[in-house]
Amino acid sequence: MIDDVIRLENIVKVYPPSVVAVDNVSVSFRKGEIHAVVGENGAGKSTLMKVLYGLVPRDGGEIYYQDRPVHFRQAGEAIAAGIGMVHQEILLIPEYTVWQNIVLGQEPTRFLGQVDTARARRLVKQKIDEFQFNLDPDALVGEISVAARQKVEILKLLYRNVSVLILDEPTAVLTPQEIPQLFGELGRLRDDGHTILFISHRLEEVLTLSDRVTVMRRGKKIDTVDAKTTSKEELARMMVGRDVVLTSQRREHAPGEVIFETEHLSYKDGEGRQKLNDINLTVRAGEIVGVAGVEGNGQFELVNAVVGLIQPSGGTIRVQGRDITRAPILERRRLISFVPQDRGRMGASLNASILENAIMTHHSLDQNFSRWHGLLLDYAHARRFTDGLEKQFSVAMASKFNPFRSLSGGNQQKVILGRELLLDSVFVLLDQPTRGLDVGSIEYVHQQVLRMRDENRAVLLVSADLEELFLLADRIVVMHRGELVADSPVGQTSLEEVGYRMLEGRGEPR
C-alpha cells in the first residue's frame, strides 16, 4: 500500500470578492518522495502550499497529515507537527554564525535559562554531519554564499525535526555548480524518509529532481504524473494549455555599429567599497549581450550607473557616441529603454491605474501626450496609446482604469515591456526581465527580446538564469566581484565554464 503522508482533499481558497485561487484541488504526497508542484503565475500552486503550511486559511476541503485531519492556523503549528517551508526570500541574520541562526528560538539552555552555547554548536555540527551538508558552523551567515544560506534555512527546519520540507524556487539564485550539490543533499533527505515538496519554474530541474509532478492551471489540478514518463514539452502544455516553444529561436546575423559602451567604468559605494572596477563593455546594433554573475557581484550597480541612479566614481558611459555619464535621468531615457528587475518598486506604481503606468516616460518625452503647452495631459491620446499597447502586446486586463496591481505578474511585465519597446530608443537594458514569471510569460518575453534584436536594437540582458542567457544572447560577459572576468560568444563557451567564472573569477577552470 502506498504510504501517503499528506492528503489534500477538495481544497478551496477564495480571495474576496470572487478570485478562486484554489478550486477543489485534491492531491497526495508520499513519504520519502520529492514531489514538484508546477504551474503558471496565478495557477494556485503557492497558495496551495501556504494553505498546507498554515499561512493562508482554507475556505473548503480537508487536510490529512499522517492519516489524521489537521487545521494549522499558523506556520509554528505546522513546524511543531513536522512540516517546514523554505521561502524564496532567505530570512537569516547576517551578523550571526551558522549555528546561531539554526538554533535561534530553540536554543538548549543550562541552569537559570542560560544558553548552552557549547551544546548548541555540537547539536548543529551533528545535524550538518548527519545530512552531509558542507557547512562551517562558525561561519558568519553574511559571509557565506547564497547556496550555503539556503542550506542553513533547510537545517533550521531539520534541527526542529521536520519530516516534510516545502521549498519555494530552491534553485532560483544558484549557479550551475551549486545546483547538483543541493539536489544531492535533497536526494539524501528523501532516501532518509523525508518528503520534499518544491515549487519551480525550471522544468528541466523538475524532471531531474522529482519523483512525481503535480501540474496546476487557473486554480485547478490538471494532473499528477511520474517524472520519468513525462517531458518538459508535456509539462509546459499542461501548464499553459497549448504548445510552448522551449528552444532558442535566435537566428545568426552580423551585428552592426557599437551603440552602447562603457570605458573604465568604476564605482565605490558610500563606505568606500569597490563595487565596479574598470568595466569595459560594448553592445552593437542587432546584438544581445548577456550579463551573468552571482547576485551581489556588481550587476545591480552596473544597471544603476547606466540609468543614472548612482554616479560612477570613474570612467564613461556612451549611447550612440553620446557621453551620458553625468546626464540627468530624463535625458538618458531619450536614449534608453529600461525594464528593471523589480516590477513593483522600480518598474511601476502599483496603486496607479494601468493607463498611468502604460504612459510613463512617454508623457514626458512625447508632446502628443500634452495639451496647453504641457500643462495638461491629453487623456484621449493616453487612452488610444494604452489601447494600442494592450492589443499589440496581448495584455489581459478588465479595464485600463483598474489599478496596476490588479494585473497578474505576466501581464504587468507585458505592460512594462510594451511601454519600453514603444519608446524610440535603440539601446534596451533588461534587468531580470523574466524573474518570477511562468513558462508561458517567459516564452512571450523571449519572443519580444529577439524581436528587438531583429529590429537592430542593441540589447543588454542581465539575468540570473544561465539557460535564458544561452537561449537569447549572442555574447555572454561574466561579472565577479565588480569586474568583467569573461567575454565570450555563446558558441565558444558553456554553462559549466560560465558557472565557474561566476564562482571563481579569472583563472583556468579545474
ChimeraX attribute file (.defattr): number of C-alpha atoms within 10 A of each C-alpha:
attribute: neighborCount
match mode: 1-to-1
recipient: residues
	/A:1	3
	/A:2	7
	/A:3	12
	/A:4	18
	/A:5	20
	/A:6	21
	/A:7	20
	/A:8	20
	/A:9	16
	/A:10	15
	/A:11	21
	/A:12	22
	/A:13	23
	/A:14	16
	/A:15	10
	/A:16	7
	/A:17	6
	/A:18	7
	/A:19	11
	/A:20	18
	/A:21	20
	/A:22	29
	/A:23	21
	/A:24	17
	/A:25	20
	/A:26	16
	/A:27	16
	/A:28	17
	/A:29	23
	/A:30	20
	/A:31	20
	/A:32	22
	/A:33	22
	/A:34	26
	/A:35	26
	/A:36	29
	/A:37	24
	/A:38	29
	/A:39	29
	/A:40	26
	/A:41	22
	/A:42	20
	/A:43	24
	/A:44	25
	/A:45	28
	/A:46	19
	/A:47	19
	/A:48	23
	/A:49	20
	/A:50	18
	/A:51	25
	/A:52	29
	/A:53	23
	/A:54	20
	/A:55	17
	/A:56	17
	/A:57	18
	/A:58	22
	/A:59	13
	/A:60	16
	/A:61	14
	/A:62	17
	/A:63	24
	/A:64	17
	/A:65	19
	/A:66	13
	/A:67	12
	/A:68	10
	/A:69	12
	/A:70	16
	/A:71	17
	/A:72	19
	/A:73	16
	/A:74	16
	/A:75	19
	/A:76	15
	/A:77	16
	/A:78	21
	/A:79	21
	/A:80	12
	/A:81	17
	/A:82	17
	/A:83	25
	/A:84	27
	/A:85	23
	/A:86	20
	/A:87	14
	/A:88	14
	/A:89	9
	/A:90	12
	/A:91	12
	/A:92	19
	/A:93	14
	/A:94	14
	/A:95	13
	/A:96	16
	/A:97	20
	/A:98	30
	/A:99	26
	/A:100	23
	/A:101	21
	/A:102	26
	/A:103	20
	/A:104	14
	/A:105	8
	/A:106	12
	/A:107	17
	/A:108	17
	/A:109	13
	/A:110	11
	/A:111	7
	/A:112	6
	/A:113	9
	/A:114	10
	/A:115	14
	/A:116	13
	/A:117	16
	/A:118	9
	/A:119	14
	/A:120	20
	/A:121	21
	/A:122	13
	/A:123	17
	/A:124	22
	/A:125	18
	/A:126	13
	/A:127	16
	/A:128	21
	/A:129	12
	/A:130	9
	/A:131	15
	/A:132	13
	/A:133	19
	/A:134	12
	/A:135	17
	/A:136	16
	/A:137	19
	/A:138	13
	/A:139	15
	/A:140	17
	/A:141	23
	/A:142	15
	/A:143	12
	/A:144	15
	/A:145	15
	/A:146	19
	/A:147	17
	/A:148	20
	/A:149	20
	/A:150	24
	/A:151	20
	/A:152	23
	/A:153	20
	/A:154	21
	/A:155	23
	/A:156	24
	/A:157	21
	/A:158	23
	/A:159	16
	/A:160	17
	/A:161	15
	/A:162	21
	/A:163	22
	/A:164	30
	/A:165	24
	/A:166	24
	/A:167	21
	/A:168	20
	/A:169	17
	/A:170	20
	/A:171	22
	/A:172	16
	/A:173	18
	/A:174	21
	/A:175	25
	/A:176	20
	/A:177	16
	/A:178	17
	/A:179	17
	/A:180	15
	/A:181	14
	/A:182	19
	/A:183	17
	/A:184	14
	/A:185	17
	/A:186	20
	/A:187	19
	/A:188	15
	/A:189	22
	/A:190	19
	/A:191	14
	/A:192	13
	/A:193	15
	/A:194	22
	/A:195	26
	/A:196	26
	/A:197	22
	/A:198	25
	/A:199	21
	/A:200	21
	/A:201	24
	/A:202	17
	/A:203	17
	/A:204	11
	/A:205	16
	/A:206	24
	/A:207	20
	/A:208	12
	/A:209	19
	/A:210	21
	/A:211	16
	/A:212	22
	/A:213	24
	/A:214	23
	/A:215	22
	/A:216	25
	/A:217	22
	/A:218	19
	/A:219	24
	/A:220	21
	/A:221	24
	/A:222	16
	/A:223	14
	/A:224	16
	/A:225	16
	/A:226	14
	/A:227	20
	/A:228	12
	/A:229	8
	/A:230	13
	/A:231	15
	/A:232	17
	/A:233	15
	/A:234	13
	/A:235	25
	/A:236	24
	/A:237	16
	/A:238	21
	/A:239	27
	/A:240	20
	/A:241	13
	/A:242	12
	/A:243	14
	/A:244	20
	/A:245	16
	/A:246	14
	/A:247	9
	/A:248	14
	/A:249	12
	/A:250	17
	/A:251	10
	/A:252	8
	/A:253	11
	/A:254	8
	/A:255	17
	/A:256	14
	/A:257	13
	/A:258	17
	/A:259	21
	/A:260	24
	/A:261	20
	/A:262	21
	/A:263	15
	/A:264	14
	/A:265	22
	/A:266	24
	/A:267	24
	/A:268	17
	/A:269	14
	/A:270	7
	/A:271	6
	/A:272	8
	/A:273	9
	/A:274	16
	/A:275	21
	/A:276	28
	/A:277	19
	/A:278	16
	/A:279	22
	/A:280	16
	/A:281	16
	/A:282	17
	/A:283	24
	/A:284	24
	/A:285	23
	/A:286	26
	/A:287	29
	/A:288	27
	/A:289	27
	/A:290	28
	/A:291	23
	/A:292	27
	/A:293	29
	/A:294	22
	/A:295	19
	/A:296	14
	/A:297	20
	/A:298	22
	/A:299	26
	/A:300	16
	/A:301	21
	/A:302	23
	/A:303	20
	/A:304	15
	/A:305	21
	/A:306	25
	/A:307	23
	/A:308	20
	/A:309	12
	/A:310	16
	/A:311	18
	/A:312	23
	/A:313	15
	/A:314	17
	/A:315	16
	/A:316	19
	/A:317	23
	/A:318	17
	/A:319	22
	/A:320	16
	/A:321	11
	/A:322	14
	/A:323	14
	/A:324	19
	/A:325	21
	/A:326	15
	/A:327	14
	/A:328	12
	/A:329	14
	/A:330	14
	/A:331	13
	/A:332	20
	/A:333	21
	/A:334	17
	/A:335	18
	/A:336	24
	/A:337	24
	/A:338	25
	/A:339	23
	/A:340	23
	/A:341	20
	/A:342	13
	/A:343	17
	/A:344	15
	/A:345	10
	/A:346	10
	/A:347	19
	/A:348	23
	/A:349	17
	/A:350	17
	/A:351	14
	/A:352	14
	/A:353	18
	/A:354	24
	/A:355	24
	/A:356	21
	/A:357	22
	/A:358	28
	/A:359	22
	/A:360	16
	/A:361	16
	/A:362	20
	/A:363	17
	/A:364	16
	/A:365	16
	/A:366	12
	/A:367	13
	/A:368	14
	/A:369	19
	/A:370	18
	/A:371	12
	/A:372	8
	/A:373	8
	/A:374	13
	/A:375	8
	/A:376	10
	/A:377	17
	/A:378	16
	/A:379	14
	/A:380	9
	/A:381	14
	/A:382	20
	/A:383	17
	/A:384	12
	/A:385	18
	/A:386	21
	/A:387	15
	/A:388	13
	/A:389	23
	/A:390	20
	/A:391	10
	/A:392	11
	/A:393	16
	/A:394	14
	/A:395	19
	/A:396	15
	/A:397	16
	/A:398	9
	/A:399	11
	/A:400	17
	/A:401	13
	/A:402	16
	/A:403	17
	/A:404	24
	/A:405	16
	/A:406	16
	/A:407	18
	/A:408	16
	/A:409	20
	/A:410	23
	/A:411	20
	/A:412	25
	/A:413	24
	/A:414	24
	/A:415	27
	/A:416	22
	/A:417	24
	/A:418	22
	/A:419	23
	/A:420	23
	/A:421	21
	/A:422	12
	/A:423	19
	/A:424	15
	/A:425	17
	/A:426	24
	/A:427	26
	/A:428	24
	/A:429	22
	/A:430	21
	/A:431	21
	/A:432	16
	/A:433	24
	/A:434	23
	/A:435	18
	/A:436	18
	/A:437	20
	/A:438	23
	/A:439	26
	/A:440	22
	/A:441	20
	/A:442	22
	/A:443	16
	/A:444	17
	/A:445	19
	/A:446	20
	/A:447	16
	/A:448	17
	/A:449	23
	/A:450	22
	/A:451	15
	/A:452	21
	/A:453	24
	/A:454	16
	/A:455	12
	/A:456	19
	/A:457	24
	/A:458	30
	/A:459	27
	/A:460	25
	/A:461	24
	/A:462	25
	/A:463	23
	/A:464	23
	/A:465	20
	/A:466	22
	/A:467	12
	/A:468	16
	/A:469	22
	/A:470	19
	/A:471	15
	/A:472	26
	/A:473	24
	/A:474	21
	/A:475	21
	/A:476	26
	/A:477	22
	/A:478	26
	/A:479	27
	/A:480	24
	/A:481	21
	/A:482	22
	/A:483	22
	/A:484	24
	/A:485	19
	/A:486	19
	/A:487	18
	/A:488	16
	/A:489	15
	/A:490	19
	/A:491	10
	/A:492	9
	/A:493	15
	/A:494	14
	/A:495	15
	/A:496	14
	/A:497	15
	/A:498	27
	/A:499	21
	/A:500	20
	/A:501	23
	/A:502	25
	/A:503	19
	/A:504	14
	/A:505	20
	/A:506	15
	/A:507	9
	/A:508	9
	/A:509	11
	/A:510	5
